[in-house]
Amino acid sequence: KNEVEQSPQNLTAQEGEFITINCSYSVGISALHWLQQHPGGGIVSLFMLSSGKKKHGRLIATINIQEKHSSLHITASHPRDSAVYICAVALIQGAQKLVFGQGTRLTINP
Amino acid sequence: GAGVSQTPSNKVTEKGKYVELRCDPISGHTALYWYRQSLGQGPEFLIYFQGTGAADDSGLPNDRFFAVRPEGSVSTLKIQRTERGDSAVYLCASSSGIWNEQYFGPGTRLTVT
């Protein structure tokens, strides 16, 4: 079993829909990251959080440490949001090396 | 300022050859990470540097892989006797400290034929 599990693996939605991507983990963490990867490979960090909730524009990330679960929400989705969204956790032990989920491929149709 | 840069962006090599992949971190970032991403998978940790020293190399798959960061800035990932299974995108990231956000480079796509 992977230490970081994301769901769904693939998600297709219509422009304007509210999107939720889930991440569950089984290890002790110091922080959780949400990353965005566009075709071609470039990775952009969206959020780093260790508790509560963060918001940036139409993106919202929440984390529940007790339940070892995080969600990434996109409001008023747009075709330019189409990308792979990756959840990654920083382990509590050792250096800040990241353990990544498999990613969720999001496609927003116009 | 400039972000993390990686060169080359693409590298095609024959099985058995030696390759070097370069990472230029954001200026002043003391922490540098190498990850490998196979097709359709999430990235996997390879090695982490704090300054010039490799603080954690537990992700290197075998002794054909080696990385250096001699002056605490630029890092080179070296792969000897490449195998087809080494084909992947090699990602570098840097941060201003181990508890801070990591900034990723565009990656080097390595193809071993």
Interface residues (C-beta under 8 A of the other chain):
Chain A: V4 S30 A31 H33 L35 G40 G41 G42 I43 V44 S45 M48 I86 A88 G94 A95 Q96 K97 L98 V99 F100 G101 Q102 G103
Chain B: A31 Y33 Y35 Q37 Q41 G42 P43 E44 F45 Y48 Q50 A55 D56 G59 V89 L91 A93 S95 I98 W99 N100 E101 Q102 Y103 F104 P106 G107 R109
